[in-house]
Amino acid sequence: MSLVCVFGTSLLLFCIGLIGILTRRNIIIVLLSIELMLTACNISFVAGSRLVSNIDGEIIVLFTIAISAAEAALGLSLAILWARLTGTTDIDSISLLRG
């Protein structure tokens, strides 16, 4: 598999995640779109690491996966708490938090 295909797939996943963030109003869908964008970045890191025959990109991916898991756990717990408090997962209702 050529690197052009790998980077193209990564770009496609990143664009799908970006479109998901910009068009959706559901907190859960936005969090999933962020995870999709992080996965696209991880694919690019691994492909770049293979390109230069260095393991540094793969080590960065391991740290990124750990941070991504923590972000998902924290984000989903906050989304569930907000849904219980307000009864909706709409992003527009979060603007009520501003003083």
N, C-alpha and C positions, 0 to 999 in steps of 0.2 A: 504494500500500500504506500503510495507516494505521500510526501509531506503536504503537498497541495491539497489532497483530499482530506487529510487530517485537520489542517488549518481551516479549510473550507467548512468542514463539519463543525468545528469549534465556533467559527463565525456565525454559522446558521443557528446553533444552539444559543449563542449570546444574543442574537437578534430576536429570536423567539422569546427569550426571557425579558428582553427590554420592551418588546411589544406587550407582553403580559403585565409588566409593571405600569406601563403608560395607559393601558386601556381598561384594566380591571379595577373594580372598587371593593373587592372582597379581600380582607386581610390575609386569609389563608392562601389565596391564589397569588397574591403579591409575594408572600414568603416563599412559595414554591418557585416563582419566577426568579427570585434572587438566588435560590439554590441552583437553578438551571444555569444562571449566569456564572456562578462560582464553578460549576462543573465544566463549563466551556473554558474558563481560565485554566483549570487544572489540566484539561486536555492539551491546551496550548503549551503549558509548562512542560509536560511530559514529552510532547513532540519536539520542542526546542531542545530539551535535554538529550533526546536521541540524536538530534541533528548535530550537536557539537560533541557527542560521545562523552557526556559528563553527567554525573549523578546528582548534581546540585538542584536541578529542576524537580527531580522526583522527591528530594528531601523537602523542598518548599511545598510540594503538593501534600505531603503527609501533614505538615503543620496547617496548611489551608483546610484540609479535611477535618482536623480536630477543631479548628476555629469555627468551621461551618456547622459542625454538629452542635457545638455550644450555642451558636447563633440560632439554629433551628429550635433547639429546646427552649431557650429563653423567649424567642419570638412567638412560638406556639403557646407557651404558657401565658404570656401576656395577652395574646389574642383570645384565648379561652377565658381568661379573667375579664377582659373587656366585653366579650360576648355575654358572659353571665351578668355583668353589671348593667349593660345597656340593652341586651336582648337582640343585638345586631352585630354583624361583622363588617359593616360598611365603613370604609375609610373616612368618608365625609363626617361621620359622627365623632371621629377622634378630634376634630377641630374644636370640640366642646372643652377640651383640656386647656386650651389657651385662656389665659386670664382675661 
